[in-house]
Amino acid sequence: MDAIALLKADHKTVETLFRKFEQAGRNAKKLKRKLVDQIVRELAVHAVIEEQVLYPSIRAKATALEDQVLEALEEHHVAKWLLKELENLPPEAERFEAKVKVLIENVRTHVREEERELFPQVRKAFSPQELRDMAEALVLARRAAPTRPHPRAPDTPPGNLVAGAMSAVLDMGKDALRAARRKAEGLSPSPAPRAGKRSRKTRDIQQEGNGSVEDMATESSYLM
């Protein structure tokens, strides 16, 4: 698989999630929240690997495509702000659906421009072997990519490489904390604790959240 095929596969994955969201019933709040969590993760990772590998490679070798790359970076920037706002927005929120719809519209436009305009020119500018090498670089970048959006972080080298590594570590902590909380929420029903009392398991999780995991998740402003 070369770089273009790999990125197109990402696009298809995200489009599948978009369609599932659009087909979900009006009251399918939990399903929509789950789908948005997946969308946030997929797009956050996809944006980072393009910014770390694809776009710098294009700018280095195909200078005629510079303007298209800069436009793509700005489209990423807008999308990341929407992703950041959706990251913890309750599905019951008044603007939840509207934000997701705007995100979907923007991403679909971005994907259409990449696949119809940018990618064909990239295929002409790079040899088949270079595109295969780029795919390998994209796979390696994906393994170390942040799983959450960081719209204030740099999106061009070398700044994005350093910020990406730091953000990835922070995101691992946040993901672990979220998983623990959702696991606690999904426990078998039991009588609700009286005011002022908490279950031992919930207390342990909250204590863990107040310790090293949340400390690690405290980011400097440019990583938010």
Secondary structure, 3 states (H helix, E strand, C coil): CCHHHHHHHHHHHHHHHHHHHHHCCCCCHHHHHHHHHHHHHHHHHHHHHHHHHHHHHHHHHCHHHHHHHHHHHHHHHHHHHHHHHHCCCCCCCCCHHHHHHHHHHHHHHHHHHHHHHHHHHHHHHCCHHHHHHHHHHHHHHHHCCCCCCCCCCCCCCCHHHHHHHHHHHHHHHHHHHHHHHHHHHCCCCCCCCCCCCCCHHHHHHHHHHHHHHHHHCCCCHHHC
